[in-house]
Amino acid sequence: MKIGLLGHDQQILSVALAAVAAGDQVGPIIDGPESLPASLLTTDRLAASEWQLLLESNRCDAVLVGIDNWNDERAEQVRTLVQAGRPLLIGHPPCLSMLWAYELDMMLADTTATVVPFLPARQHPLISDLKALLEQALAGSGPFGAIETLRLERRQPDRDREAVLASFSRDTDLIRVLVGDPARLLALGSGNDATWPTLAIGLTGPNQLPVRWQVAKGQPAGLTIELVCANGTVRLDAPDAGDWQLHEQSDQPDENGHPQQPAQSASGSRYAPGEIMLATLRDQLVKPPAPPPPSSLPPATWPDAARAIELAETVPRSLKRGRTIDLHQEEFSELGTFRGTMASLGCGIIMVGLLVLFLATLVGGVARAAGWEFAERLAGIWPYVILGTLLLFLALQLLPLLLPRSTGPSGPVPPDQPEA
């Protein structure tokens, strides 16, 4: 397989290194970093102005898109690549713009392109084990009784606004995998710069399960997920570099009356995000895509990434308003956009019609009193103007019947959850 690079970041470079190790050809590299790993030094490096070479299928089979130094120009380049039907693997999140993410999602419905977001964590076998334990706890049949809350702690050295929201966008995908799409979001903080290093976010799952996500300092960098149950705790330690570990701690004393020591499960396979995403990209190039292994969950799709970006974009709004934001699961498609536009246009026509009625009555009365026959006749045609506008508006409602029907919804549907 031949893989091209557009831009760079640590996520995308890990995929490129995994591709080289697997014997794939990497290149050309467009707008790459100043210093490349040794295994990529022999790759052709081209200037950012030559990015259109990636549109040619004979140059590469897929394109890796980095998110460092993301700007409007890079966003437009991604749109062009999608319109050309090129398979892409994009670092996540490329930007925290819900409009751009869903615009790309609607474009995918009309092209043969494939966009794979860099969200490998959900495919780790221990996430499947954790999800199974959580489902048992929700049903009240788990080893530690009913679940009370789900806690996530993200440890990272950089805790400014952009870094925290990017981490939350990635971790939100795991929250959606474990408990489904959140119904409400509340960000705790004052909204100034001092908020972000200790930001805490409360979410409510579809089963009314409280979820708490918080950023903190500490080593090693990574994520800790805790299922707090009535009679114990299940903790998943997921460092950014290293093997993951699953611990189970019972609150019940042992036969001697002493607190039980946490039991540790096998760490599973080595966690290599670059290799996971490279395998996912290979599977997506096969039509139909290969099914995921029984021990892992389905890979993330672009609608999943768009929903995660939307949730991250909601955090500053919650901080600014200082209250809970209700989250709505909408279907973002061309038909949905058309219906929203028509609804807004209909309200506008009603308001303008009332204004025209008022002005026509006023002008007609003044013209009649002043003896202006032409102005009086002109003011008298207002019913026909409004009638013609309404007929045109009703005719526009027939436009969706002339468009080809979509094969399925393009809005994000959480794994194992029915669409709302």
C-alpha positions in Angstrom: 0.0 0.0 0.0 1.2 3.5 -0.8 0.4 6.2 1.7 0.8 10.0 1.3 1.1 12.5 4.1 -0.5 15.9 4.3 0.7 17.9 7.3 1.9 16.2 10.5 1.3 15.4 14.2 2.4 12.7 16.5 -0.7 10.6 15.9 -0.2 10.6 12.1 3.5 10.0 12.4 2.9 6.9 14.5 0.7 5.5 11.6 3.4 6.3 9.1 6.1 4.6 11.1 3.8 1.5 11.5 3.3 1.5 7.7 7.0 1.6 7.1 7.6 -1.2 9.6 4.9 -3.3 7.8 6.6 -2.8 4.4 4.3 -0.2 3.0 5.5 2.7 0.9 5.1 6.2 2.5 5.2 9.2 0.3 5.0 11.9 -0.8 5.1 14.0 2.4 3.5 17.3 1.9 4.2 20.0 4.5 5.9 17.6 6.8 7.8 18.4 10.0 11.3 19.8 9.9 12.8 16.7 11.4 11.6 13.3 10.4 12.2 9.9 12.0 15.1 7.9 10.4 12.8 5.4 8.7 11.1 8.3 6.8 14.2 10.2 5.7 14.3 8.5 2.3 10.7 9.6 1.5 10.0 12.3 -1.0 9.3 15.6 0.7 7.4 18.3 -1.2 6.3 21.8 -0.5 2.8 22.6 0.8 1.9 24.2 -2.5 2.1 20.8 -4.2 -0.6 19.1 -2.1 -2.8 18.6 -5.2 -0.5 15.7 -6.2 -2.4 13.7 -3.5 -5.5 13.9 -5.6 -3.9 11.4 -8.1 -4.7 7.8 -7.2 -1.5 6.6 -8.8 0.5 8.6 -6.3 -0.9 7.0 -3.2 -3.8 4.7 -2.1 -4.7 6.7 1.0 -3.7 10.0 2.6 -2.8 10.6 6.2 -3.8 14.2 7.3 -2.0 15.7 10.3 -3.7 18.3 12.6 -0.7 20.4 13.8 -1.0 24.0 12.6 -4.5 23.4 11.3 -6.0 26.3 9.4 -8.8 27.2 7.0 -6.5 26.3 4.0 -5.9 22.8 5.3 -9.7 22.4 6.0 -10.4 23.3 2.3 -7.8 20.9 1.1 -9.5 18.1 3.1 -12.8 19.0 1.5 -11.3 18.8 -2.0 -9.7 15.4 -1.2 -13.1 14.1 0.0 -14.9 15.4 -3.1 -12.2 13.6 -5.2 -13.1 10.3 -3.4 -9.7 9.9 -1.7 -9.5 7.7 1.4 -8.3 9.7 4.4 -7.1 9.1 7.9 -7.3 12.3 9.9 -5.8 13.1 13.3 -8.5 13.9 16.0 -9.7 16.4 16.5 -8.6 18.4 13.5 -10.5 21.5 14.7 -13.3 22.2 17.2 -15.8 23.3 14.6 -19.1 21.4 14.6 -20.2 23.0 11.3 -17.0 21.9 9.5 -17.3 18.4 10.9 -20.9 17.9 9.8 -20.3 19.6 6.5 -17.7 16.9 5.8 -20.1 14.3 7.0 -22.7 15.4 4.5 -20.1 15.5 1.7 -19.2 11.9 2.5 -22.8 10.8 1.8 -22.4 12.0 -1.8 -19.0 10.6 -2.5 -17.1 7.3 -2.4 -14.5 8.8 -0.1 -13.7 7.2 3.3 -12.6 9.3 6.3 -11.2 7.4 9.3 -10.7 9.5 12.5 -7.7 8.7 14.7 -9.7 7.2 17.6 -8.0 3.9 18.3 -8.7 3.6 22.1 -12.2 2.1 21.6 -10.6 -0.9 19.8 -8.5 -2.0 22.8 -9.8 -5.4 24.1 -10.0 -4.0 27.7 -12.5 -1.4 26.5 -14.8 -4.3 25.5 -14.2 -6.0 28.9 -15.0 -2.7 30.6 -18.2 -2.3 28.6 -19.3 -5.8 29.4 -18.8 -5.2 33.2 -20.6 -1.9 32.9 -23.6 -3.5 31.2 -23.8 -6.1 33.9 -23.6 -3.4 36.6 -26.4 -1.5 34.9 -28.5 -4.6 34.9 -27.7 -5.2 38.6 -26.0 -8.5 37.9 -22.4 -7.4 38.1 -19.9 -8.8 40.6 -20.0 -5.6 42.6 -23.7 -4.7 42.4 -25.4 -1.8 40.7 -23.2 1.0 39.2 -23.4 4.4 40.8 -21.2 6.6 38.7 -18.5 6.5 35.9 -15.4 8.6 36.5 -12.7 9.5 34.0 -9.4 11.3 34.9 -7.2 12.6 32.1 -3.6 13.3 33.1 -1.5 15.4 30.7 1.4 17.9 31.0 -0.2 20.6 28.7 -3.5 21.8 30.2 -4.4 24.9 28.3 -7.7 25.4 26.6 -6.9 23.8 23.3 -5.2 20.8 24.8 -7.9 20.1 27.3 -10.7 20.4 24.8 -8.8 18.1 22.4 -8.4 15.5 25.1 -12.0 15.7 26.0 -13.0 15.3 22.4 -11.0 12.1 22.2 -12.2 10.7 25.6 -15.8 11.5 24.7 -15.7 8.8 22.1 -15.0 6.3 24.9 -17.9 7.7 27.0 -20.2 7.3 24.0 -19.0 3.7 23.5 -19.5 2.8 27.2 -22.7 4.5 28.1 -24.2 5.9 24.9 -24.8 9.4 23.8 -24.9 11.9 26.7 -28.2 13.7 27.2 -26.8 16.7 29.2 -23.5 18.4 29.8 -22.3 20.7 32.6 -18.8 22.2 32.7 -17.7 23.3 36.2 -15.6 26.4 36.3 -15.5 30.2 36.0 -14.7 30.3 32.3 -11.4 32.1 32.6 -7.9 30.8 31.9 -7.6 29.4 35.4 -10.5 27.0 34.8 -8.8 24.7 32.2 -6.0 23.1 34.2 -8.6 21.6 36.6 -11.7 21.5 34.4 -14.4 19.1 35.4 -17.3 18.1 33.2 -20.4 16.3 34.3 -22.5 14.3 31.8 -25.7 12.4 32.1 -26.0 9.2 30.0 -29.2 7.9 28.4 -29.7 5.6 31.4 -29.4 8.6 33.7 -26.0 7.3 34.7 -23.8 10.2 36.0 -20.5 10.6 34.3 -17.7 12.8 35.5 -14.6 13.7 33.4 -11.8 15.8 34.8 -8.3 16.9 33.7 -5.4 16.7 36.2 -1.7 16.8 36.5 0.3 13.7 37.3 2.4 10.9 35.8 2.2 8.8 33.7 0.2 10.8 31.1 -2.9 8.9 30.2 -6.5 8.1 31.2 -8.0 6.4 34.2 -11.6 5.1 34.0 -13.4 4.0 37.2 -16.7 2.2 37.5 -17.9 3.0 41.0 -20.4 0.3 42.0 -22.3 -0.3 45.2 -19.9 -3.0 46.5 -16.7 -2.3 44.7 -14.8 -0.4 42.0 -13.4 -1.4 38.6 -10.5 0.7 37.4 -8.9 0.8 34.0 -5.5 2.4 33.8 -4.8 3.5 30.2 -1.4 5.3 30.0 -0.6 7.0 26.7 2.6 4.9 26.5 2.5 1.4 27.9 0.2 -1.5 28.5 -3.3 -1.0 29.9 -4.3 -2.6 33.2 -7.8 -3.5 34.6 -8.2 -3.7 38.3 -11.1 -4.9 40.4 -11.5 -3.8 44.0 -14.2 -5.2 46.3 -15.5 -3.2 49.2 -16.5 -6.3 51.1 -13.9 -7.6 53.6 -12.3 -11.0 53.2 -12.9 -14.0 55.5 -10.5 -12.5 58.0 -12.3 -9.2 58.1 -9.5 -7.4 56.2 -10.0 -5.2 53.1 -9.5 -7.2 49.9 -6.5 -6.4 47.7 -7.4 -5.3 44.1 -7.4 -8.1 41.6 -5.6 -7.3 38.3 -6.6 -8.7 35.0 -4.3 -9.5 32.1 -3.3 -6.3 30.3 -4.1 -7.8 26.9 -2.2 -7.1 23.8 0.4 -4.3 23.5 -1.3 -1.0 22.9 0.1 0.5 19.7 -2.3 3.2 18.4 -0.4 3.6 15.1 -0.7 -0.1 14.3 -4.4 -0.2 15.2 -5.2 2.7 12.9 -3.1 1.3 10.1 -5.1 -1.9 10.3 -8.3 0.0 10.4 -7.3 2.0 7.3 -6.5 -1.2 5.5 -9.9 -2.7 6.4 -11.7 0.4 5.2 -10.0 0.1 1.8 -11.6 -3.3 1.4 -15.2 -3.2 0.2 -17.1 -4.2 2.2 -14.9 -3.4 5.2 -13.6 -6.4 7.2 -15.5 -7.0 10.4 -13.7 -6.1 13.7 -12.2 -8.9 15.8 -14.6 -10.5 18.3 -12.6 -9.0 21.2 -12.9 -5.4 20.1 -15.6 -2.9 19.3 -16.2 -1.5 15.8 -13.8 1.3 14.7 -14.9 4.9 15.0 -16.4 6.5 11.9 -16.4 10.1 10.9 -20.0 10.7 12.3 -18.5 9.5 15.7 -15.7 12.0 15.4 -18.2 14.8 14.4 -20.3 14.0 17.5 -17.2 14.1 19.7 -16.3 17.5 18.2 -19.8 18.8 18.9 -19.6 17.8 22.5 -16.2 19.4 23.0 -17.5 22.6 21.3 -20.4 22.6 23.9 -18.0 22.9 26.9 -17.1 26.7 26.5 -20.8 27.4 26.0 -21.7 25.7 29.2 -18.9 27.6 31.1 -20.1 30.9 29.7 -23.7 30.4 30.6 -22.9 28.6 33.9 -25.6 26.0 33.4 -26.4 22.6 32.0 -26.7 22.3 28.3 -29.2 19.8 26.9 -27.8 17.8 24.0 -29.9 16.8 21.1 -29.2 13.8 18.8 -29.9 15.3 15.4 -29.6 13.8 11.9 -27.3 16.1 9.9 -28.1 15.7 6.2 -28.9 17.8 3.2 -32.6 17.0 3.8 -32.4 18.1 7.4 -30.6 21.3 6.4 -33.3 22.0 3.8 -36.1 21.4 6.3 -34.5 23.8 8.8 -34.0 26.4 6.1 -37.6 26.1 5.0 -38.8 26.4 8.6 -36.8 29.6 9.1 -38.0 30.9 5.7 -41.6 30.2 6.5 -41.4 32.3 9.8 -39.7 35.1 7.8 -42.5 35.1 5.2 -45.1 35.4 8.0 -43.3 38.4 9.6 -42.7 40.1 6.2 -46.4 39.5 5.3 -47.6 41.2 8.4 -45.3 44.2 7.7 -46.5 44.4 4.1 -50.1 44.3 5.3 -49.5 47.2 7.7 -47.6 49.3 5.1 -50.1 48.6 2.3 -53.0 49.6 4.6 -51.2 52.8 5.7 -50.2 53.8 2.1 -53.6 53.0 0.7 -55.3 55.2 3.3 -53.0 58.1 2.7 -53.3 57.7 -1.1 -57.1 57.6 -0.9 -57.2 60.7 1.3 -54.8 62.6 -1.0 -56.4 61.5 -4.2 -53.4 59.6 -5.5 -55.0 57.0 -7.7 -51.8 55.3 -8.9 -50.5 54.9 -5.3 -53.9 53.6 -4.2 -53.9 51.0 -7.0 -50.3 50.0 -6.2 -51.2 49.5 -2.5 -54.2 47.4 -3.6 -52.0 44.6 -5.1 -50.5 43.4 -1.8 -52.8 40.4 -1.5 -51.6 39.1 -4.9 -47.9 39.6 -3.9 -48.4 37.7 -0.7 -50.3 34.9 -2.5 -47.6 34.6 -5.1 -44.9 34.4 -2.4 -46.8 31.7 -0.6 -47.4 29.6 -3.7 -43.6 29.8 -4.5 -42.8 28.8 -0.9 -45.1 25.8 -1.2 -43.6 24.8 -4.5 -40.2 24.8 -3.0 -41.4 22.0 -0.6 -41.5 19.6 -3.6 -37.7 19.9 -4.2 -36.8 17.0 -1.9 -38.9 14.7 -4.1 -36.7 15.5 -7.1 -33.5 14.5 -5.2 -32.2 10.9 -5.0 -32.9 9.3 -1.7 -30.0 8.6 0.7 -29.2 5.0 1.5 -29.1 5.8 5.3 -28.8 8.6 7.8 -25.6 10.5 7.9 -25.9 11.7 11.4 -23.9 10.0 14.1 -25.4 7.0 15.8 -23.7 5.7 18.9 -22.5 2.1 18.9 -25.1 -0.4 19.9 -27.7 2.4 20.4 -30.8 3.0 18.3 -31.0 6.2 16.5 -33.1 8.8 18.3 
